[in-house]
Amino acid sequence: VTSADFFHPSHQAIYRAMCDLDAARKPLDTLSITLRLKQLDMLGKIDEDHYLSDLIGNAVTVSNIAHYAAMVASKSRRREILRVASEITANGLSGALDDVFESDTQLALLQLTQKTAKAGARTVKSVLREVSASIGRRYESKGVLTGIPTGFGEYDRTTGGVQPGELTVLAARPSMG
């Protein structure tokens, strides 16, 4: 989820402030978020009627955060699809040449599907945490297989077996045995 996934500009600014604070390893409380919004010169636009404190006061528990993030992402995706569909409709009604219209439509749909593929991208920080934890688990296992055994003893001792999400390419030159 990114700040652009939120519909309301106030929510975008609040989320951006929360991400900044999280990156700086600062607490995500009302005071910290308010100070960060002041630094971004966004507080006046958001907290005219104590909107921020009401929002935080009515916040749901973090135990369901993944579900709520998925809801925000889904609604954002739906808005993007509707925006592209509106553009395609407007272009179709404008009387553009058939070839140009078809080409523009295909391009718009391709860009939309490419955005979906990028949605699975992760930050380097999260990948490094995961890799570091995996290396730690492998080190702690002291030679015990942590993955699926292949039946090739030396390979299994070297790699710990086939690991989840791992692509292993094993190659050799011809006539080398």
N, CA, C and O of each residue as an XYZ file, in Angstrom:
708
protein
N       0.848     -1.173      0.000
C       0.000      0.000      0.000
C       0.893      1.236      0.000
O       1.858      1.305      0.761
N       0.579      2.202     -0.843
C       1.295      3.467     -0.883
C       0.312      4.593     -0.566
O      -0.898      4.370     -0.521
N       0.826      5.787     -0.350
C      -0.059      6.910     -0.040
C      -1.018      7.191     -1.203
O      -2.141      7.645     -0.981
N      -0.588      6.926     -2.427
C      -1.443      7.155     -3.597
C      -2.651      6.219     -3.631
O      -3.613      6.485     -4.350
N      -2.614      5.137     -2.868
C      -3.732      4.193     -2.849
C      -4.936      4.740     -2.085
O      -6.050      4.240     -2.245
N      -4.719      5.763     -1.256
C      -5.817      6.338     -0.489
C      -6.542      7.372     -1.334
O      -5.907      8.147     -2.050
N      -7.865      7.389     -1.257
C      -8.683      8.295     -2.059
C      -8.612      9.723     -1.530
O      -8.421     10.665     -2.299
N      -8.762      9.878     -0.247
C      -8.835     11.197      0.370
C      -7.428     11.770      0.561
O      -6.564     11.095      1.121
N      -7.181     13.007      0.105
C      -5.839     13.608      0.256
C      -5.356     13.671      1.702
O      -4.157     13.561      1.959
N      -6.277     13.849      2.643
C      -5.886     13.869      4.054
C      -5.326     12.512      4.472
O      -4.335     12.440      5.198
N      -5.957     11.456      4.016
C      -5.479     10.112      4.351
C      -4.125      9.852      3.699
O      -3.268      9.192      4.287
N      -3.931     10.368      2.491
C      -2.638     10.223      1.823
C      -1.539     10.896      2.632
O      -0.465     10.324      2.819
N      -1.801     12.112      3.114
C      -0.796     12.844      3.889
C      -0.517     12.157      5.228
O       0.632     12.065      5.658
N      -1.562     11.682      5.871
C      -1.379     10.990      7.163
C      -0.565      9.717      6.962
O       0.343      9.431      7.742
N      -0.883      8.954      5.925
C      -0.137      7.717      5.664
C       1.322      8.025      5.336
O       2.226      7.330      5.800
N       1.551      9.070      4.535
C       2.921      9.467      4.195
C       3.696      9.844      5.462
O       4.858      9.467      5.616
N       3.054     10.583      6.360
C       3.692     10.969      7.621
C       4.008      9.729      8.464
O       5.074      9.643      9.075
N       3.079      8.775      8.493
C       3.300      7.544      9.263
C       4.465      6.737      8.686
O       5.267      6.177      9.434
N       4.556      6.678      7.366
C       5.663      5.948      6.727
C       6.995      6.617      7.042
O       7.986      5.940      7.315
N       7.015      7.954      7.003
C       8.238      8.684      7.335
C       8.670      8.391      8.766
O       9.849      8.151      9.028
N       7.723      8.412      9.681
C       8.034      8.138     11.087
C       8.513      6.705     11.279
O       9.457      6.451     12.027
N       7.860      5.779     10.600
C       8.255      4.375     10.716
C       9.668      4.166     10.178
O      10.455      3.424     10.766
N       9.988      4.816      9.065
C      11.328      4.695      8.488
C      12.384      5.263      9.427
O      13.519      4.788      9.454
N      12.008      6.282     10.198
C      12.936      6.883     11.157
C      12.880      6.172     12.516
O      13.526      6.595     13.475
N      12.104      5.093     12.581
C      11.937      4.307     13.809
C      11.429      5.152     14.976
O      11.897      5.023     16.107
N      10.464      6.016     14.675
C       9.835      6.852     15.690
C       8.434      6.318     15.955
O       7.861      5.640     15.102
N       7.875      6.614     17.125
C       6.550      6.072     17.459
C       5.458      6.639     16.565
O       5.526      7.781     16.110
N       4.459      5.817     16.330
C       3.314      6.235     15.508
C       2.153      6.590     16.428
O       1.168      5.857     16.509
N       2.275      7.709     17.115
C       1.211      8.172     17.985
C       0.704      9.525     17.482
O       1.255     10.099     16.542
N      -0.352     10.021     18.121
C      -0.985     11.257     17.666
C       0.002     12.421     17.634
O       0.043     13.177     16.663
N       0.795     12.567     18.693
C       1.737     13.681     18.776
C       2.793     13.607     17.674
O       3.063     14.606     17.006
N       3.389     12.435     17.481
C       4.429     12.281     16.456
C       3.881     12.536     15.059
O       4.522     13.204     14.248
N       2.698     12.003     14.781
C       2.093     12.189     13.460
C       1.746     13.668     13.249
O       1.941     14.206     12.159
N       1.232     14.318     14.297
C       0.906     15.736     14.201
C       2.154     16.564     13.908
O       2.123     17.443     13.045
N       3.250     16.294     14.616
C       4.495     17.021     14.384
C       5.022     16.798     12.969
O       5.496     17.737     12.329
N       4.943     15.569     12.481
C       5.418     15.279     11.131
C       4.557     15.994     10.091
O       5.076     16.499      9.096
N       3.250     16.037     10.317
C       2.366     16.745      9.397
C       2.673     18.244      9.396
O       2.578     18.894      8.355
N       3.039     18.793     10.552
C       3.453     20.203     10.613
C       4.708     20.415      9.783
O       4.818     21.402      9.056
N       5.661     19.483      9.892
C       6.901     19.592      9.113
C       6.604     19.550      7.609
O       7.260     20.235      6.825
N       5.620     18.749      7.215
C       5.238     18.642      5.806
C       4.304     19.771      5.372
O       3.907     19.851      4.210
N       3.954     20.656      6.340
C       3.039     21.764      6.095
C       1.675     21.263      5.620
O       1.062     21.856      4.733
N       1.210     20.175      6.214
C      -0.071     19.575      5.839
C      -1.094     19.604      6.975
O      -2.265     19.298      6.751
N      -0.673     19.965      8.187
C      -1.563     19.853      9.339
C      -2.769     20.772      9.227
O      -3.879     20.373      9.579
N      -2.576     21.988      8.746
C      -3.689     22.931      8.641
C      -4.796     22.428      7.741
O      -5.973     22.695      7.984
N      -4.424     21.700      6.702
C      -5.417     21.188      5.762
C      -6.160     19.979      6.329
O      -7.284     19.685      5.921
N      -5.530     19.289      7.263
C      -6.106     18.047      7.780
C      -6.860     18.258      9.082
O      -7.994     17.802      9.228
N      -6.233     18.949     10.029
C      -6.734     18.937     11.408
C      -7.561     20.163     11.757
O      -7.523     20.630     12.895
N      -8.306     20.690     10.794
C      -9.130     21.858     11.081
C     -10.175     21.557     12.143
O     -10.430     22.401     13.003
N     -10.766     20.417     12.110
C     -11.794     20.044     13.085
C     -11.364     18.840     13.905
O     -12.180     17.969     14.209
N     -10.098     18.787     14.263
C      -9.537     17.678     15.047
C      -9.739     16.331     14.351
O      -9.972     15.304     14.989
N      -9.642     16.372     13.038
C      -9.855     15.177     12.226
C      -8.867     14.075     12.577
O      -9.240     12.907     12.684
N      -7.605     14.452     12.754
C      -6.569     13.454     13.033
C      -6.828     12.739     14.346
O      -6.753     11.511     14.398
N      -7.130     13.476     15.408
C      -7.373     12.818     16.692
C      -8.635     11.965     16.647
O      -8.682     10.906     17.273
N      -9.653     12.403     15.922
C     -10.856     11.577     15.759
C     -10.546     10.304     14.986
O     -11.020      9.222     15.330
N      -9.741     10.449     13.933
C      -9.377      9.293     13.113
C      -8.611      8.270     13.937
O      -8.898      7.074     13.878
N      -7.639      8.741     14.701
C      -6.850      7.827     15.535
C      -7.704      7.241     16.656
O      -7.547      6.072     17.008
N      -8.607      8.045     17.219
C      -9.489      7.553     18.279
C     -10.432      6.470     17.801
O     -10.818      5.590     18.570
N     -10.807      6.533     16.528
C     -11.729      5.544     15.967
C     -11.012      4.431     15.219
O     -11.646      3.594     14.576
N      -9.691      4.427     15.306
C      -8.913      3.426     14.565
C      -9.214      2.031     15.085
O      -9.459      1.831     16.274
N      -9.190      1.092     14.190
C      -9.399     -0.306     14.544
C      -8.080     -0.896     15.035
O      -7.029     -0.266     14.916
N      -8.137     -2.081     15.576
C      -6.926     -2.682     16.113
C      -5.971     -3.091     15.001
O      -6.375     -3.325     13.862
N      -4.700     -3.172     15.359
C      -3.686     -3.535     14.373
C      -3.693     -5.019     14.054
O      -2.996     -5.453     13.136
N      -4.454     -5.796     14.780
C      -4.456     -7.236     14.533
C      -5.000     -7.575     13.141
O      -4.679     -8.625     12.584
N      -5.815     -6.689     12.589
C      -6.386     -6.929     11.262
C      -5.773     -6.022     10.202
O      -6.392     -5.775      9.167
N      -4.573     -5.527     10.446
C      -3.973     -4.527      9.561
C      -3.786     -5.055      8.135
O      -3.987     -4.311      7.175
N      -3.411     -6.303      7.987
C      -3.213     -6.860      6.640
C      -4.533     -6.843      5.858
O      -4.554     -6.556      4.661
N      -5.617     -7.152      6.545
C      -6.938     -7.136      5.902
C      -7.307     -5.719      5.470
O      -7.802     -5.519      4.361
N      -7.071     -4.746      6.329
C      -7.407     -3.362      6.003
C      -6.522     -2.833      4.875
O      -6.995     -2.100      4.007
N      -5.251     -3.197      4.884
C      -4.347     -2.785      3.810
C      -4.809     -3.382      2.480
O      -4.766     -2.711      1.449
N      -5.247     -4.628      2.504
C      -5.758     -5.262      1.284
C      -7.018     -4.552      0.790
O      -7.216     -4.410     -0.416
N      -7.862     -4.109      1.710
C      -9.069     -3.368      1.330
C      -8.702     -2.049      0.657
O      -9.288     -1.690     -0.365
N      -7.735     -1.324      1.224
C      -7.303     -0.051      0.640
C      -6.731     -0.289     -0.751
O      -7.055      0.436     -1.691
N      -5.878     -1.310     -0.884
C      -5.270     -1.617     -2.180
C      -6.334     -2.013     -3.204
O      -6.256     -1.611     -4.365
N      -7.321     -2.794     -2.781
C      -8.382     -3.228     -3.685
C      -9.208     -2.038     -4.180
O      -9.515     -1.939     -5.368
N      -9.562     -1.146     -3.270
C     -10.342      0.037     -3.662
C      -9.519      0.934     -4.585
O     -10.058      1.507     -5.533
N      -8.232      1.059     -4.318
C      -7.358      1.853     -5.182
C      -7.305      1.254     -6.578
O      -7.380      1.974     -7.573
N      -7.178     -0.041     -6.647
C      -7.126     -0.750     -7.934
C      -8.428     -0.546     -8.706
O      -8.416     -0.326     -9.917
N      -9.538     -0.623     -7.996
C     -10.850     -0.430     -8.623
C     -10.962      0.992     -9.191
O     -11.451      1.180    -10.305
N     -10.507      1.996     -8.418
C     -10.549      3.378     -8.910
C      -9.685      3.537    -10.158
O     -10.068      4.239    -11.094
N      -8.520      2.887    -10.174
C      -7.629      2.975    -11.335
C      -8.270      2.330    -12.569
O      -8.179      2.873    -13.670
N      -8.907      1.188    -12.390
C      -9.596      0.515    -13.513
C     -10.725      1.402    -14.039
O     -10.897      1.540    -15.251
N     -11.490      2.001    -13.131
C     -12.587      2.873    -13.559
C     -12.065      4.121    -14.277
O     -12.690      4.593    -15.227
N     -10.926      4.656    -13.831
C     -10.336      5.818    -14.488
C      -9.931      5.465    -15.923
O     -10.210      6.216    -16.858
N      -9.265      4.306    -16.086
C      -8.841      3.869    -17.424
C     -10.062      3.595    -18.297
O     -10.073      3.948    -19.476
N     -11.083      2.971    -17.731
C     -12.302      2.689    -18.506
C     -12.968      3.982    -18.952
O     -13.470      4.058    -20.074
N     -12.981      4.993    -18.100
C     -13.565      6.293    -18.473
C     -12.773      6.942    -19.597
O     -13.354      7.511    -20.521
N     -11.450      6.859    -19.521
C     -10.608      7.420    -20.581
C     -10.854      6.701    -21.905
O     -10.942      7.339    -22.954
N     -10.963      5.384    -21.856
C     -11.214      4.609    -23.078
C     -12.567      4.994    -23.673
O     -12.693      5.166    -24.885
N     -13.576      5.128    -22.812
C     -14.904      5.515    -23.280
C     -14.875      6.901    -23.906
O     -15.454      7.113    -24.972
N     -14.203      7.850    -23.250
C     -14.126      9.213    -23.779
C     -13.402      9.231    -25.124
O     -13.813      9.930    -26.051
N     -12.330      8.463    -25.221
C     -11.590      8.397    -26.490
C     -12.444      7.765    -27.591
O     -12.399      8.193    -28.745
N     -13.214      6.753    -27.228
C     -14.064      6.080    -28.212
C     -15.173      6.978    -28.718
O     -15.559      6.890    -29.884
N     -15.689      7.841    -27.858
C     -16.780      8.735    -28.250
C     -16.270      9.989    -28.947
O     -17.051     10.723    -29.552
N     -14.963     10.240    -28.868
C     -14.415     11.466    -29.462
C     -14.298     11.389    -30.977
O     -14.062     12.404    -31.632
N     -14.457     10.215    -31.531
C     -14.386     10.067    -32.971
C     -12.967      9.896    -33.491
O     -12.698     10.164    -34.662
N     -12.060      9.453    -32.634
C     -10.685      9.231    -33.073
C     -10.658      8.118    -34.122
O     -11.579      7.305    -34.205
N      -9.599      8.097    -34.911
C      -9.444      7.052    -35.923
C      -9.435      5.691    -35.239
O      -8.940      5.543    -34.122
N      -9.994      4.697    -35.932
C     -10.103      3.369    -35.348
C      -8.750      2.801    -34.947
O      -8.610      2.231    -33.865
N      -7.747      2.956    -35.820
C      -6.418      2.415    -35.512
C      -5.805      3.104    -34.304
O      -5.206      2.451    -33.449
N      -5.952      4.429    -34.232
C      -5.407      5.199    -33.111
C      -6.136      4.821    -31.818
O      -5.508      4.609    -30.780
N      -7.452      4.741    -31.892
C      -8.253      4.381    -30.729
C      -7.875      2.994    -30.222
O      -7.680      2.797    -29.023
N      -7.772      2.039    -31.137
C      -7.417      0.673    -30.740
C      -6.024      0.632    -30.122
O      -5.813     -0.029    -29.105
N      -5.087      1.325    -30.722
C      -3.716      1.356    -30.213
C      -3.663      1.995    -28.824
O      -3.006      1.470    -27.925
N      -4.354      3.127    -28.646
C      -4.383      3.800    -27.339
C      -5.047      2.933    -26.278
O      -4.609      2.901    -25.127
N      -6.103      2.232    -26.671
C      -6.802      1.353    -25.734
C      -5.902      0.204    -25.297
O      -5.824     -0.117    -24.111
N      -5.229     -0.408    -26.253
C      -4.324     -1.506    -25.911
C      -3.199     -1.027    -24.999
O      -2.829     -1.728    -24.057
N      -2.657      0.144    -25.264
C      -1.588      0.696    -24.448
C      -2.078      0.965    -23.018
O      -1.391      0.639    -22.050
N      -3.261      1.558    -22.896
C      -3.814      1.856    -21.574
C      -4.036      0.577    -20.774
O      -3.734      0.526    -19.581
N      -4.565     -0.455    -21.432
C      -4.809     -1.724    -20.739
C      -3.493     -2.422    -20.378
O      -3.386     -3.036    -19.317
N      -2.507     -2.328    -21.251
C      -1.202     -2.911    -20.957
C      -0.575     -2.229    -19.747
O      -0.053     -2.898    -18.855
N      -0.625     -0.907    -19.716
C      -0.067     -0.174    -18.581
C      -0.800     -0.535    -17.293
O      -0.180     -0.635    -16.234
N      -2.097     -0.728    -17.375
C      -2.884     -1.115    -16.202
C      -2.457     -2.484    -15.687
O      -2.306     -2.667    -14.479
N      -2.262     -3.445    -16.583
C      -1.849     -4.778    -16.145
C      -0.411     -4.773    -15.635
O      -0.072     -5.557    -14.749
N       0.437     -3.906    -16.179
C       1.807     -3.823    -15.681
C       1.846     -3.255    -14.272
O       2.698     -3.642    -13.473
N       0.931     -2.341    -13.957
C       0.858     -1.813    -12.592
C       0.491     -2.923    -11.618
O       0.971     -2.947    -10.485
N      -0.357     -3.840    -12.061
C      -0.734     -4.968    -11.213
C       0.466     -5.857    -10.937
O       0.654     -6.313     -9.809
N       1.266     -6.104    -11.939
C       2.448     -6.949    -11.757
C       3.431     -6.301    -10.794
O       4.091     -6.994    -10.020
N       3.533     -4.977    -10.836
C       4.454     -4.270     -9.942
C       3.935     -4.235     -8.520
O       4.697     -3.978     -7.588
N       2.637     -4.494     -8.338
C       2.067     -4.431     -7.000
C       2.709     -5.445     -6.074
O       2.677     -5.268     -4.856
N       3.296     -6.510     -6.622
C       3.946     -7.509     -5.793
C       5.361     -7.121     -5.392
O       6.024     -7.862     -4.666
N       5.828     -5.971     -5.854
C       7.190     -5.539     -5.532
C       7.299     -5.244     -4.044
O       6.337     -4.830     -3.397
N       8.498     -5.469     -3.521
C       8.742     -5.232     -2.097
C       9.952     -4.330     -1.951
O      10.760     -4.193     -2.869
N      10.062     -3.726     -0.799
C      11.204     -2.860     -0.548
C      12.442     -3.705     -0.290
O      12.346     -4.848      0.157
N      13.599     -3.133     -0.575
C      14.858     -3.830     -0.336
C      14.993     -4.151      1.147
O      15.488     -5.216      1.516
N      14.554     -3.233      1.986
C      14.640     -3.420      3.436
C      13.906     -4.687      3.884
O      14.436     -5.459      4.684
N      12.689     -4.906      3.372
C      11.922     -6.085      3.782
C      12.559     -7.362      3.255
O      12.559     -8.384      3.941
N      13.105     -7.312      2.031
C      13.759     -8.487      1.467
C      15.017     -8.819      2.262
O      15.288     -9.986      2.547
N      15.781     -7.793      2.617
C      17.005     -8.021      3.397
C      16.700     -8.627      4.768
O      17.427     -9.500      5.242
N      15.622     -8.160      5.398
C      15.220     -8.745      6.688
C      14.922    -10.236      6.530
O      15.354    -11.062      7.334
N      14.177    -10.559      5.477
C      13.801    -11.950      5.232
C      15.025    -12.813      4.931
O      15.151    -13.921      5.452
N      15.919    -12.306      4.096
C      17.128    -13.045      3.742
C      18.015    -13.221      4.969
O      18.573    -14.296      5.189
N      18.141    -12.171      5.761
C      18.956    -12.246      6.972
C      18.397    -13.294      7.937
O      19.149    -14.071      8.526
N      17.094    -13.307      8.089
C      16.464    -14.306      8.959
C      16.692    -15.714      8.414
O      16.948    -16.643      9.180
N      16.600    -15.874      7.088
C      16.822    -17.178      6.470
C      18.260    -17.647      6.678
O      18.501    -18.814      6.987
N      19.208    -16.736      6.507
C      20.613    -17.091      6.725
C      20.826    -17.486      8.175
O      21.541    -18.445      8.466
N      20.201    -16.740      9.088
C      20.309    -17.068     10.511
C      19.754    -18.446     10.820
O      20.361    -19.203     11.578
N      18.605    -18.782     10.239
C      18.010    -20.114     10.457
C      18.924    -21.208      9.909
O      19.108    -22.247     10.542
N      19.491    -20.971      8.739
C      20.393    -21.968      8.142
C      21.642    -22.147      8.986
O      22.132    -23.264      9.146
N      22.157    -21.052      9.525
C      23.352    -21.136     10.365
C      23.043    -21.894     11.652
O      23.832    -22.730     12.092
N      21.907    -21.602     12.244
C      21.501    -22.249     13.496
C      21.221    -23.741     13.304
O      21.348    -24.517     14.251
N      20.844    -24.149     12.095
C      20.491    -25.549     11.865
C      21.709    -26.470     11.877
O      21.563    -27.686     11.998
N      22.906    -25.904     11.753
C      24.166    -26.655     11.840
C      24.176    -27.868     10.913
O      24.436    -28.987     11.354
N      23.896    -27.647      9.638
C      24.008    -28.713      8.654
C      22.756    -29.547      8.465
O      22.704    -30.368      7.549
N      21.746    -29.362      9.301
C      20.500    -30.090      9.133
C      19.756    -29.473      7.955
O      19.743    -28.253      7.792
N      19.145    -30.306      7.148
C      18.406    -29.810      5.986
C      17.266    -28.904      6.435
O      16.457    -29.283      7.282
N      17.209    -27.708      5.861
C      16.115    -26.792      6.159
C      15.105    -26.759      5.023
O      14.027    -26.182      5.164
N      15.449    -27.371      3.904
C      14.563    -27.406      2.748
C      14.235    -28.832      2.365
O      14.353    -29.744      3.183
N      13.829    -29.026      1.135
C      13.467    -30.345      0.622
C      14.728    -31.017      0.088
O      15.441    -30.431     -0.726
N      15.013    -32.252      0.541
C      16.227    -32.929      0.055
C      16.097    -33.295     -1.430
O      15.017    -33.638     -1.912
N      17.225    -33.209     -2.134
C      17.224    -33.522     -3.568
C      17.695    -34.947     -3.841
O      17.439    -35.492     -4.914
N      18.379    -35.547     -2.880
C      18.961    -36.861     -3.091
C      20.424    -36.777     -3.508
O      21.105    -37.800     -3.573
N      20.914    -35.579     -3.790
C      22.321    -35.358     -4.096
C      22.979    -34.860     -2.815
O      22.829    -33.697     -2.443
N      23.697    -35.734     -2.153
C      24.247    -35.456     -0.830
C      25.064    -34.179     -0.729
O      24.814    -33.351      0.147
N      26.029    -34.012     -1.606
C      26.896    -32.818     -1.555
C      26.085    -31.544     -1.808
O      26.301    -30.523     -1.156
N      25.173    -31.614     -2.738
C      24.312    -30.458     -3.037
C      23.464    -30.100     -1.817
O      23.364    -28.932     -1.441
N      22.850    -31.128     -1.199
C      22.019    -30.884     -0.025
C      22.836    -30.311      1.129
O      22.351    -29.430      1.839
N      24.075    -30.793      1.336
C      24.920    -30.258      2.412
C      25.290    -28.808      2.130
O      25.363    -27.999      3.055
N      25.523    -28.472      0.878
C      25.930    -27.116      0.507
C      24.766    -26.128      0.600
O      24.936    -25.018      1.104
N      23.598    -26.522      0.121
C      22.469    -25.597      0.031
C      21.435    -25.762      1.132
O      20.601    -24.878      1.322
N      21.467    -26.856      1.853
C      20.436    -27.118      2.848
C      19.166    -27.652      2.221
O      18.115    -27.656      2.861
N      19.244    -28.104      0.972
C      18.070    -28.600      0.261
C      17.444    -27.490     -0.564
O      17.940    -26.364     -0.584
N      16.363    -27.810     -1.239
C      15.660    -26.834     -2.051
C      14.828    -25.965     -1.113
O      14.003    -26.469     -0.351
N      15.057    -24.640     -1.179
C      14.400    -23.697     -0.281
C      13.160    -23.089     -0.934
O      13.096    -22.988     -2.159
N      12.169    -22.682     -0.126
C      10.956    -22.075     -0.687
C      11.272    -20.804     -1.476
O      12.077    -19.982     -1.040
N      10.644    -20.651     -2.622
C      10.809    -19.463     -3.440
C      12.164    -19.348     -4.104
O      12.527    -18.273     -4.581
N      12.901    -20.408     -4.143
C      14.259    -20.378     -4.680
C      14.292    -21.063     -6.037
O      13.684    -22.117     -6.222
N      14.995    -20.467     -6.975
C      15.194    -21.075     -8.286
C      16.656    -21.471     -8.372
O      17.539    -20.620     -8.265
N      16.917    -22.745     -8.563
C      18.284    -23.239     -8.662
C      18.516    -23.754    -10.064
O      17.760    -24.587    -10.564
N      19.557    -23.260    -10.693
C      19.924    -23.715    -12.027
C      21.209    -24.512    -11.883
O      22.230    -23.971    -11.460
N      21.169    -25.762    -12.224
C      22.322    -26.645    -12.141
C      22.752    -26.981    -13.556
O      21.974    -27.516    -14.346
N      23.998    -26.661    -13.866
C      24.464    -26.843    -15.238
C      25.853    -27.463    -15.246
O      26.590    -27.366    -14.265
N      26.203    -28.094    -16.346
C      27.526    -28.674    -16.502
C      27.889    -28.653    -17.981
O      27.027    -28.528    -18.851
N      29.161    -28.776    -18.237
C      29.602    -28.844    -19.628
C      29.441    -30.265    -20.136
O      29.501    -31.206    -19.345
N      29.239    -30.445    -21.425
C      29.101    -31.789    -22.000
C      30.394    -32.595    -21.811
O      31.493    -32.039    -21.783
N      30.239    -33.870    -21.688
C      31.345    -34.828    -21.571
C      32.191    -34.632    -20.321
O      33.379    -34.957    -20.323
N      31.603    -34.111    -19.263
C      32.354    -33.910    -18.033
C      31.959    -34.947    -16.968
O      32.420    -34.869    -15.829
N      31.128    -35.890    -17.327
C      30.797    -36.951    -16.396
C      29.590    -36.639    -15.687
O      29.146    -37.423    -14.849
